[in-house]
Amino acid sequence: MTKPELNSMRRQPQQKRSQQRVEKILQAAAEVFVEVGYEAATTHVIAAKAETAVGSLYQFFPDKLAIFHALEARHMEQVTAIHAKLMQSADEQKSLSKFIEHVVNTYAEYFADPIPRVVYIQYFVAPDLFKLFNETFNEWLIQQFAGLFRRWNPDLAVDKSQLLAETVHLCYNALLLNALRKDQHQRQAYYGEIKDLLVAYLTPYALQHTQQVMKVMICPHCHSSRLSKNGHRHGKQRYLCKDCGKQFLEKPM
């Protein structure tokens, strides 16, 4: 996915001092949005929170919406990077439960920061404010997970994988939103419930039993257990040994 760009600033800070000032403005804006909500927030309150003159704020941002769009752009960049890493690590996880735990924990740590947390919550309050996060981005995420599910289970139909991915996406977002509105202690409890729910829902489709069989199966040529599926022949699963490179058919247990 090509990352969309959004430049809502009047000018980009070049000097380190200016960059630090913009950073303080963005952090202060996120805190003000959390405290009073986007609608009640003003540039004067944000400037006071950032301990800077409102005139300095206007040097970089024409209005409150421009500040919010800067927060959105940062959130988009970070979420895209996080998602890419999660997809790369998916096949390295030893089980479905480990992967789900990794996903939930990664975003739990990310949303501990007030900036992404306020942007995420605001999307469900006033989606019209957003320029980057939209249905196109949501559909891209769903297709990413649908492809992952088919990689885990090659027998999974495309329509079914997309339905699973959409259900996971909608359920996870609804539950995450609820968790982020709770205090820190309650939030951790909700994260645990999210993990349990997703694992229980996806387990029947993840072919974990096949993965367990492959762990104990060995190559008849070199006795290696480092195997991968390699299609079917005569109705039987064919495997490829990653060590000696030879193929063999699955034998009845």
C-alpha positions in Angstrom: 0.0 0.0 0.0 1.4 3.4 -0.9 1.3 5.6 2.1 -0.8 8.7 1.6 0.7 12.0 2.6 -1.0 14.8 4.5 0.8 18.2 5.0 -1.4 20.4 7.1 1.4 22.6 8.4 2.0 26.2 7.3 5.7 25.5 7.3 8.0 22.7 8.3 10.3 23.3 11.3 13.9 23.3 10.2 15.8 24.1 13.3 16.0 21.8 16.3 14.4 24.5 18.5 11.4 24.8 16.2 11.1 21.0 15.9 11.0 20.7 19.7 8.3 23.4 19.8 6.1 21.6 17.3 6.6 18.4 19.2 5.4 20.1 22.4 2.4 21.6 20.6 1.4 18.2 19.2 1.8 16.5 22.6 -0.1 19.3 24.3 -2.9 19.1 21.7 -3.3 15.3 22.3 -3.5 15.9 26.1 -6.1 18.7 25.7 -8.2 16.6 23.3 -8.1 13.8 25.9 -9.1 16.2 28.7 -11.9 18.2 27.1 -12.5 16.6 23.7 -11.8 17.9 20.3 -14.8 20.2 20.0 -14.1 22.0 23.3 -10.4 22.4 22.7 -9.0 25.7 21.4 -5.7 26.8 20.0 -5.2 29.1 23.0 -5.7 26.3 25.5 -3.3 24.1 23.4 -0.7 26.9 23.3 -0.9 27.4 27.1 -0.5 23.6 27.6 2.5 23.6 25.4 3.9 26.7 27.3 4.3 28.7 24.1 2.6 31.8 22.7 -0.4 31.2 20.5 1.4 33.3 17.8 4.1 30.7 17.8 1.5 28.0 17.3 0.1 29.8 14.3 3.5 30.0 12.7 3.2 26.2 12.1 -0.6 25.5 12.2 -3.4 27.6 10.8 -6.0 26.2 13.1 -7.0 23.4 15.4 -7.9 21.0 12.6 -4.5 21.3 11.1 -3.0 20.2 14.4 -5.3 17.2 14.5 -4.3 16.3 10.9 -0.7 16.4 11.9 -1.5 14.0 14.7 -3.4 11.8 12.2 -0.5 11.7 9.8 1.9 10.7 12.5 -0.5 8.0 13.6 -0.9 6.7 10.1 2.9 6.5 9.6 3.4 4.6 12.9 0.5 2.2 12.4 1.6 1.3 8.9 5.1 0.5 10.2 3.8 -1.5 13.1 1.5 -3.5 10.8 4.3 -4.3 8.4 6.4 -5.7 11.2 3.5 -7.8 12.6 2.9 -9.3 9.1 6.6 -10.1 8.8 6.7 -11.8 12.1 3.5 -13.8 11.7 5.1 -16.9 10.3 7.8 -16.8 12.9 5.3 -17.2 15.8 5.1 -20.7 17.1 1.4 -20.8 17.4 -1.8 -18.8 16.7 -2.1 -17.8 20.4 1.5 -16.5 20.4 0.8 -14.4 17.3 -2.5 -12.9 18.8 -0.7 -12.2 22.0 2.1 -10.4 20.1 -0.4 -8.3 18.1 -2.5 -7.3 21.1 0.6 -6.5 23.3 2.2 -4.5 20.5 -0.8 -2.2 20.1 -1.3 -2.1 23.9 2.2 -0.6 24.2 1.6 1.7 21.3 -1.7 3.1 22.6 -0.2 3.8 26.0 0.9 7.1 24.3 -1.9 9.7 24.5 -1.3 10.9 20.9 -2.2 7.7 19.0 -4.9 7.0 21.7 -6.7 10.2 21.2 -6.5 10.0 17.4 -7.9 6.4 17.4 -10.8 7.2 19.7 -11.6 10.4 17.7 -12.0 8.3 14.6 -15.1 6.6 16.1 -16.5 9.9 17.4 -16.0 12.1 14.3 -14.7 10.1 11.3 -15.4 13.1 9.0 -12.4 14.9 10.5 -10.0 12.3 9.0 -8.2 12.5 5.7 -6.0 9.4 5.8 -7.9 6.8 7.8 -10.9 5.7 5.8 -12.7 2.7 4.4 -9.9 2.2 1.8 -7.3 1.8 4.6 -9.6 -0.5 6.6 -10.1 -2.7 3.5 -6.4 -2.8 2.9 -5.9 -4.1 6.5 -8.7 -6.7 6.0 -7.1 -8.0 2.8 -3.7 -8.2 4.5 -5.1 -10.4 7.3 -7.2 -12.5 4.8 -4.0 -13.2 2.9 -2.3 -14.2 6.1 -5.1 -16.6 7.0 -4.9 -18.3 3.6 -1.1 -18.6 4.0 -1.7 -20.4 7.3 -4.5 -22.6 5.8 -4.1 -23.0 2.0 -7.5 -24.8 1.9 -9.3 -21.8 3.1 -11.6 -20.2 0.4 -10.9 -16.6 -0.5 -14.4 -15.5 0.6 -14.1 -17.2 3.9 -10.7 -15.8 4.6 -12.1 -12.3 3.9 -15.1 -12.9 6.1 -12.8 -14.0 8.9 -10.5 -11.0 8.5 -13.4 -8.5 8.4 -14.9 -10.1 11.5 -11.6 -10.0 13.4 -11.0 -6.4 12.3 -14.5 -5.2 13.4 -14.4 -7.1 16.7 -10.9 -6.1 17.6 -11.5 -2.4 16.9 -14.8 -2.4 18.9 -13.1 -4.1 21.9 -10.0 -2.0 21.7 -12.0 1.2 21.6 -13.8 0.1 24.8 -10.5 -0.9 26.4 -8.9 2.5 25.7 -11.7 4.3 27.4 -11.0 2.5 30.6 -8.4 3.1 33.3 -5.1 1.3 33.0 -6.0 -1.6 35.3 -9.3 -2.3 33.5 -7.5 -1.9 30.2 -5.2 -4.8 30.9 -8.2 -7.0 31.8 -9.8 -6.1 28.5 -6.7 -6.9 26.5 -6.7 -10.4 28.0 -10.3 -10.9 26.9 -9.5 -9.7 23.4 -6.7 -12.3 23.2 -8.9 -15.1 24.4 -11.8 -14.2 22.0 -9.6 -13.9 18.9 -7.8 -17.2 19.6 -11.0 -19.1 20.2 -12.5 -17.7 17.0 -9.6 -18.3 14.7 -8.3 -21.7 16.0 -10.7 -23.8 13.9 -9.3 -22.2 10.7 -5.6 -22.0 11.5 -4.7 -25.7 10.9 -2.9 -25.9 14.2 -3.4 -29.7 14.2 -1.6 -29.9 10.8 1.3 -27.8 12.2 1.6 -30.2 15.2 1.8 -33.2 12.8 4.5 -31.5 10.8 6.5 -30.8 13.9 6.9 -34.6 14.6 7.1 -35.7 11.0 10.7 -36.2 9.7 12.3 -36.4 6.3 12.8 -40.1 5.3 16.0 -39.2 3.4 17.9 -37.1 6.0 15.7 -37.3 9.1 15.3 -33.5 9.3 12.1 -32.1 10.8 12.5 -28.8 8.9 9.7 -29.4 6.3 7.3 -27.3 4.3 4.1 -28.2 2.3 4.7 -28.6 -1.4 1.3 -29.4 -3.0 -0.5 -32.7 -3.4 0.1 -35.8 -5.5 -2.4 -38.7 -5.9 -4.5 -37.1 -3.2 -1.7 -37.0 -0.6 0.1 -34.1 0.9 3.6 -33.6 -0.5 6.4 -32.2 1.6 9.7 -30.5 0.8 12.7 -31.0 3.1 14.4 -27.6 3.7 17.7 -29.3 4.5 18.3 -31.9 1.8 15.8 -30.5 -0.8 14.1 -33.8 -1.4 10.3 -34.3 -1.6 8.2 -37.0 -0.2 4.5 -37.9 0.3 2.7 -38.0 3.6 2.2 -41.5 4.8 -0.7 -42.7 6.9 -0.1 -42.3 10.7 
